[in-house]
Amino acid sequence: AKGSNEEAYLFQKLVRTGFGSNNVDHCTRLCHASSVVALLEGIGSGAVSNPVMDVVKADVVVIIGANPTVNHPVAATWIKNAVKNGTKLIVMDPRRSDLTRMAHRHLQFKPDTDVPMLNAMMNVIVTEGLVDKQFIESRTIGYEELRKNVEGYTPELMAPICGIDAETLRYVARLFATSKGSMILWGMGVSQHVHGTDNARCLIALSLMTGQIGRPGTGLHPLRGQNNVQGASDAGLIPMMLPDYQHVSKPEVRASFEKAWKLSPGTLDDQVGLTVVEVMHAIKKGGIKGMYVQGENPAMSDPDANHAREALAALDHLVVQDIFLTETAYLADVILPASAFPEKDGSFTNTDRLVQMGRKAVNPPGEARQDLWIIQEIANRL
């Protein structure tokens, strides 16, 4: 996810056509993969519904599980400007961050109680008739099931579980539902859970039931974790999707890519590949013998780093393509010196899903080569 869109596209194409499998993944698996699943399921698109700068058009902004001042400083600047102009900021986080000083309310809930807290807010919205009936009827399905699901999550019952008093839960729910524009931004604190997808589902349901989506100053915005994690996902660098989120199991999808890539019919694998985490388990079981890593450092970023390092060391052959001698590169049989972003042309898709062009400013040092050149040379030899 640190490489360009072009590199991501060619890398997944190399694995699928040259290696003959869908075992290709990137750091979204440890980032917003849970959010993407929920977003595809809830609104049909695994990305933000509106840009960060829309916070200046919102009356209420909810930040949950994120610390934009540290991790997304540009977004934090937009948020600070919005608050200065009268936007009410609601911070939901077990920790105190810089933005809590500007917050209208800080819901410092107990860790791991996101779902009870959000369900309690939805309970208030349902029982007090604050839902947007017209939006629900014209744009959504499954509201009755949701209504029944949140019936038992009253603020009074959830308060001792999540650590937020019932009156605060009611106030924030009413504020969110009744404002002219409410927007939700979330980060790793929501997605990096065993129930990360359920956390995101709750946020999506909160926006849909109140009609707080599809207009300026409303919507859902998962703050992306790395510079091109959105673009890499769009380009198909994930084990279950070809480019543009087209599922690998669909025959018509595979046929269209086989035609575009000038492959014989039936060439592309129809089985969903292994994720970053599953690959490590497969190595230990003897199912994976070799690995090609570009611009990632699983020996450091895997949830169980010791397990990942044991797995990587057990490979028959490990190739690492990077600009630094990372922890993963220390375990490699072959290291391919690659290029940093100022050393090559390429586009990147930011958290707003805007494509930004990067232009080469300097040459790669020493024997380092541009990533696209390395990928193409390996592909030509395969």
C-alpha positions as CSV (number, residue, x, y, z in Angstrom):
1,A,0.0,0.0,0.0
2,K,3.1,2.3,-0.1
3,G,3.5,1.8,-3.8
4,S,1.6,3.6,-6.6
5,N,-1.6,2.5,-8.3
6,E,0.3,1.3,-11.3
7,E,2.6,-0.8,-9.2
8,A,-0.3,-2.3,-7.3
9,Y,-2.1,-3.2,-10.6
10,L,1.0,-4.8,-12.1
11,F,1.9,-6.7,-8.9
12,Q,-1.5,-8.3,-8.6
13,K,-1.5,-9.1,-12.4
14,L,2.0,-10.7,-12.0
15,V,0.8,-12.9,-9.1
16,R,-2.4,-14.0,-10.9
17,T,-1.0,-14.6,-14.3
18,G,2.6,-15.5,-13.5
19,F,2.2,-17.4,-10.2
20,G,-1.2,-18.7,-11.1
21,S,-3.0,-18.0,-7.8
22,N,-5.0,-15.3,-6.0
23,N,-2.6,-15.3,-3.0
24,V,-2.0,-11.6,-3.1
25,D,-2.8,-9.1,-0.3
26,H,-1.6,-5.9,1.3
27,C,-1.9,-4.1,4.6
28,T,-5.6,-3.3,4.2
29,R,-6.0,-6.7,5.9
30,L,-4.5,-5.2,9.1
31,C,-6.2,-1.8,8.5
32,H,-9.7,-1.1,7.1
33,A,-10.5,-4.5,5.6
34,S,-13.3,-4.9,8.2
35,S,-14.7,-1.5,7.3
36,V,-14.6,-2.3,3.6
37,V,-16.6,-5.5,4.2
38,A,-19.2,-3.5,6.1
39,L,-19.3,-0.7,3.5
40,L,-19.7,-3.0,0.5
41,E,-22.5,-4.8,2.4
42,G,-24.1,-1.6,3.7
43,I,-23.8,1.0,0.9
44,G,-22.2,-1.0,-2.0
45,S,-18.9,0.9,-2.1
46,G,-15.8,0.1,-0.1
47,A,-14.6,3.7,0.3
48,V,-15.5,7.0,1.7
49,S,-18.9,8.6,0.8
50,N,-17.6,12.1,0.9
51,P,-14.3,14.0,1.3
52,V,-12.8,15.1,4.7
53,M,-13.3,18.8,3.8
54,D,-17.1,18.2,4.0
55,V,-16.7,18.6,7.8
56,V,-16.9,22.4,7.3
57,K,-20.4,21.9,5.9
58,A,-21.5,19.6,8.8
59,D,-23.4,20.7,12.0
60,V,-22.1,17.6,13.9
61,V,-18.9,15.6,13.3
62,V,-18.4,12.3,15.1
63,I,-14.8,11.0,15.4
64,I,-14.5,7.5,16.8
65,G,-11.4,5.3,17.2
66,A,-9.1,7.8,15.5
67,N,-6.5,10.5,16.4
68,P,-6.4,12.7,13.3
69,T,-4.1,15.3,14.9
70,V,-1.3,12.7,14.9
71,N,-2.2,10.4,12.0
72,H,-4.2,12.6,9.6
73,P,-3.0,16.1,10.2
74,V,-4.6,17.5,7.1
75,A,-7.9,16.1,8.1
76,A,-7.4,17.4,11.6
77,T,-6.9,21.0,10.2
78,W,-10.2,20.8,8.4
79,I,-11.9,19.5,11.6
80,K,-10.4,22.3,13.7
81,N,-11.5,24.9,11.3
82,A,-15.0,23.5,11.2
83,V,-15.2,23.6,15.0
84,K,-14.1,27.2,15.1
85,N,-16.9,28.0,12.7
86,G,-19.5,26.4,15.0
87,T,-19.6,22.6,14.1
88,K,-20.2,20.5,17.1
89,L,-17.4,17.8,17.5
90,I,-18.2,14.5,19.3
91,V,-15.2,12.5,20.1
92,M,-15.8,8.8,21.0
93,D,-12.6,7.2,22.2
94,P,-11.4,5.4,25.4
95,R,-8.3,7.7,25.2
96,R,-8.0,11.4,25.3
97,S,-6.6,13.0,22.2
98,D,-5.7,16.6,21.2
99,L,-9.1,17.0,19.6
100,T,-11.0,16.3,22.8
101,R,-10.0,19.8,24.0
102,M,-12.2,21.2,21.2
103,A,-15.0,18.6,21.6
104,H,-18.6,19.4,22.4
105,R,-18.7,16.0,24.1
106,H,-16.1,13.3,24.7
107,L,-17.6,9.9,25.2
108,Q,-14.7,8.1,26.9
109,F,-16.3,4.6,26.7
110,K,-14.8,1.4,28.0
111,P,-12.5,-0.4,25.5
112,D,-14.3,-3.0,23.3
113,T,-17.8,-1.7,24.0
114,D,-18.3,0.1,20.7
115,V,-21.3,-2.0,19.7
116,P,-23.3,-1.6,22.9
117,M,-22.7,2.2,22.9
118,L,-23.7,2.6,19.3
119,N,-26.7,0.3,19.6
120,A,-27.9,2.3,22.6
121,M,-27.8,5.5,20.4
122,M,-29.8,3.7,17.7
123,N,-32.3,2.5,20.4
124,V,-32.9,6.2,21.3
125,I,-33.3,7.2,17.7
126,V,-35.8,4.4,17.0
127,T,-37.9,4.8,20.2
128,E,-38.0,8.6,20.0
129,G,-39.0,8.5,16.3
130,L,-35.9,10.4,15.1
131,V,-35.4,8.1,12.1
132,D,-35.7,9.5,8.5
133,K,-38.7,7.5,7.4
134,Q,-38.6,8.9,3.8
135,F,-35.0,8.0,3.4
136,I,-35.5,4.5,4.9
137,E,-38.4,3.7,2.7
138,S,-36.8,5.0,-0.5
139,R,-33.1,4.1,0.0
140,T,-32.8,1.2,2.4
141,I,-33.8,-2.4,3.2
142,G,-33.8,-4.3,6.4
143,Y,-34.9,-1.5,8.7
144,E,-37.4,-3.7,10.6
145,E,-34.8,-6.2,11.4
146,L,-32.5,-3.5,12.7
147,R,-35.3,-1.9,14.8
148,K,-36.0,-5.3,16.5
149,N,-32.3,-5.8,17.0
150,V,-31.8,-2.6,19.0
151,E,-34.9,-2.9,21.1
152,G,-33.1,-4.4,24.0
153,Y,-30.2,-1.9,24.0
154,T,-31.7,0.8,26.1
155,P,-29.2,3.5,27.3
156,E,-30.0,2.6,30.9
157,L,-29.0,-1.1,30.3
158,M,-25.9,-0.2,28.2
159,A,-24.6,2.6,30.4
160,P,-22.9,0.3,33.0
161,I,-21.4,-1.8,30.1
162,C,-19.9,1.0,28.0
163,G,-19.3,3.4,30.9
164,I,-21.3,6.4,29.4
165,D,-24.3,7.6,31.4
166,A,-27.7,7.2,29.8
167,E,-28.4,10.9,29.5
168,T,-25.2,11.5,27.6
169,L,-26.1,8.7,25.2
170,R,-29.5,10.1,24.7
171,Y,-28.2,13.7,24.1
172,V,-25.6,12.6,21.5
173,A,-28.1,10.4,19.7
174,R,-30.6,13.2,19.5
175,L,-28.0,15.7,18.4
176,F,-26.7,13.4,15.6
177,A,-30.1,12.5,14.3
178,T,-31.7,16.0,14.3
179,S,-28.8,18.1,12.9
180,K,-29.0,19.3,9.3
181,G,-25.8,17.4,8.6
182,S,-23.9,14.8,10.6
183,M,-20.7,13.1,9.5
184,I,-18.8,10.2,11.0
185,L,-15.1,9.6,10.7
186,W,-13.4,6.6,12.1
187,G,-10.0,4.9,12.2
188,M,-8.1,1.9,13.4
189,G,-9.7,2.0,16.8
190,V,-12.9,0.8,15.1
191,S,-11.6,-1.6,12.5
192,Q,-8.7,-3.4,14.4
193,H,-11.0,-5.6,16.5
194,V,-12.3,-9.2,16.3
195,H,-15.7,-7.4,15.8
196,G,-14.4,-4.6,13.6
197,T,-16.9,-5.3,10.9
198,D,-19.8,-5.1,13.4
199,N,-18.4,-1.8,14.7
200,A,-18.5,-0.4,11.2
201,R,-21.9,-1.9,10.5
202,C,-23.3,0.1,13.5
203,L,-21.8,3.4,12.2
204,I,-23.3,2.7,8.8
205,A,-26.7,1.9,10.2
206,L,-26.6,5.0,12.3
207,S,-26.1,7.2,9.2
208,L,-28.6,5.3,7.1
209,M,-31.5,5.3,9.6
210,T,-31.2,9.1,10.1
211,G,-30.6,9.9,6.4
212,Q,-27.2,11.4,7.3
213,I,-25.6,10.4,4.0
214,G,-25.6,11.4,0.4
215,R,-25.6,15.2,1.0
216,P,-22.8,17.7,1.6
217,G,-21.8,17.7,5.3
218,T,-23.1,14.2,5.9
219,G,-21.7,10.7,5.3
220,L,-19.2,8.0,6.3
221,H,-15.4,8.5,6.2
222,P,-13.0,5.7,7.2
223,L,-9.7,7.5,7.6
224,R,-7.2,5.5,5.6
225,G,-4.1,4.1,7.4
226,Q,-1.4,4.4,4.7
227,N,-0.7,6.6,1.7
228,N,-2.2,4.3,-1.0
229,V,-4.2,1.7,0.9
230,Q,-7.3,2.8,-1.0
231,G,-5.6,2.7,-4.4
232,A,-4.1,-0.7,-3.8
233,S,-7.5,-2.1,-2.9
234,D,-9.1,-0.4,-6.0
235,A,-6.4,-2.0,-8.2
236,G,-7.2,-5.5,-7.0
237,L,-4.4,-6.1,-4.6
238,I,-6.6,-8.3,-2.5
239,P,-7.2,-12.1,-2.6
240,M,-10.9,-12.2,-3.3
241,M,-11.2,-9.3,-5.8
242,L,-9.9,-8.5,-9.2
243,P,-9.5,-4.8,-10.1
244,D,-12.5,-2.6,-9.3
245,Y,-13.8,-5.0,-6.7
246,Q,-14.9,-7.7,-9.1
247,H,-15.0,-11.1,-7.3
248,V,-12.7,-13.8,-8.5
249,S,-15.3,-16.5,-8.2
250,K,-17.5,-15.0,-11.0
251,P,-16.9,-16.7,-14.3
252,E,-17.9,-13.6,-16.4
253,V,-15.4,-11.5,-14.4
254,R,-12.5,-13.9,-15.0
255,A,-13.5,-14.2,-18.6
256,S,-13.4,-10.4,-19.1
257,F,-9.9,-10.1,-17.5
258,E,-8.6,-13.1,-19.5
259,K,-9.7,-11.4,-22.7
260,A,-8.2,-8.0,-21.6
261,W,-4.9,-9.7,-20.5
262,K,-4.8,-11.9,-23.6
263,L,-4.9,-15.2,-21.6
264,S,-6.3,-18.5,-22.6
265,P,-9.9,-19.2,-21.2
266,G,-9.7,-20.8,-17.8
267,T,-6.2,-19.4,-17.0
268,L,-7.2,-17.3,-13.9
269,D,-7.7,-19.1,-10.6
270,D,-11.4,-19.2,-9.5
271,Q,-10.5,-19.8,-5.8
272,V,-10.3,-16.9,-3.3
273,G,-6.7,-16.5,-2.3
274,L,-5.1,-16.4,1.2
275,T,-5.0,-13.2,3.2
276,V,-1.8,-11.9,4.8
277,V,-2.6,-13.6,8.1
278,E,-3.7,-16.9,6.4
279,V,-0.5,-17.1,4.4
280,M,1.5,-17.2,7.5
281,H,-0.5,-20.2,8.8
282,A,-0.2,-21.9,5.4
283,I,3.6,-21.5,5.4
284,K,3.8,-23.3,8.8
285,K,1.6,-26.1,7.4
286,G,3.8,-26.5,4.4
287,G,1.3,-25.2,1.9
288,I,3.3,-22.1,0.8
289,K,7.0,-22.5,-0.1
290,G,7.9,-19.1,-1.5
291,M,6.9,-15.4,-1.1
292,Y,7.5,-12.2,-2.9
293,V,7.1,-9.1,-0.7
294,Q,7.0,-5.6,-2.1
295,G,7.0,-2.5,0.2
296,E,5.5,-4.4,3.1
297,N,7.0,-5.5,6.4
298,P,5.0,-8.4,7.7
299,A,7.7,-9.4,10.2
300,M,6.9,-6.1,12.0
301,S,3.2,-5.4,11.1
302,D,1.6,-8.9,11.5
303,P,-0.7,-9.1,14.5
304,D,1.6,-11.9,15.8
305,A,5.0,-10.8,14.9
306,N,6.9,-13.8,16.4
307,H,4.6,-16.2,14.5
308,A,5.1,-14.2,11.2
309,R,8.9,-14.2,11.6
310,E,8.9,-18.0,12.3
311,A,6.8,-18.5,9.1
312,L,9.0,-16.3,6.9
313,A,12.1,-18.0,8.1
314,A,10.6,-21.4,7.2
315,L,10.1,-20.4,3.5
316,D,12.2,-22.1,0.9
317,H,12.6,-18.8,-0.9
318,L,11.7,-15.3,0.2
319,V,12.2,-12.3,-2.1
320,V,11.8,-8.8,-0.6
321,Q,11.6,-5.6,-2.7
322,D,12.1,-2.5,-0.6
323,I,14.0,0.7,-0.1
324,F,15.2,-0.3,3.4
325,L,16.7,-3.4,5.0
326,T,13.5,-4.0,7.0
327,E,12.9,-6.8,9.6
328,T,11.4,-8.8,6.7
329,A,14.3,-8.1,4.4
330,Y,16.7,-9.5,7.1
331,L,15.0,-12.9,6.5
332,A,15.1,-12.7,2.7
333,D,17.0,-15.0,0.3
334,V,17.0,-12.2,-2.3
335,I,16.7,-8.4,-1.7
336,L,15.7,-6.3,-4.7
337,P,16.6,-2.6,-4.0
338,A,13.6,-0.5,-5.0
339,S,12.7,3.1,-5.4
340,A,11.0,5.7,-3.1
341,F,8.2,7.8,-4.4
342,P,10.3,10.9,-5.4
343,E,12.4,8.5,-7.6
344,K,9.6,7.5,-10.0
345,D,6.3,8.6,-11.7
346,G,3.1,7.2,-10.4
347,S,-0.4,8.0,-9.0
348,F,-1.7,7.5,-5.5
349,T,-5.3,7.5,-4.3
350,N,-5.8,9.3,-1.0
351,T,-8.3,8.8,1.8
352,D,-10.8,11.1,-0.1
353,R,-10.4,8.7,-3.1
354,L,-8.8,11.5,-5.1
355,V,-6.0,10.4,-7.5
356,Q,-2.8,12.4,-7.0
357,M,0.0,12.3,-9.6
358,G,3.6,11.9,-8.3
359,R,6.5,13.0,-10.6
360,K,10.0,11.8,-10.5
361,A,12.4,14.3,-9.0
362,V,15.6,12.3,-8.5
363,N,17.2,9.1,-9.8
364,P,17.2,6.0,-7.6
365,P,20.6,5.6,-5.8
366,G,23.2,2.9,-6.6
367,E,21.8,-0.3,-8.0
368,A,18.2,0.5,-7.0
369,R,15.6,0.2,-9.7
370,Q,12.1,1.6,-10.2
371,D,9.5,-0.9,-8.9
372,L,7.6,-1.1,-12.2
373,W,10.8,-2.0,-14.0
374,I,11.5,-4.8,-11.4
375,I,7.9,-6.2,-11.7
376,Q,8.0,-6.1,-15.5
377,E,11.4,-7.8,-15.7
378,I,10.3,-10.7,-13.4
379,A,7.1,-11.0,-15.4
380,N,9.0,-11.2,-18.7
381,R,11.2,-14.0,-17.3
382,L,8.2,-15.9,-16.0
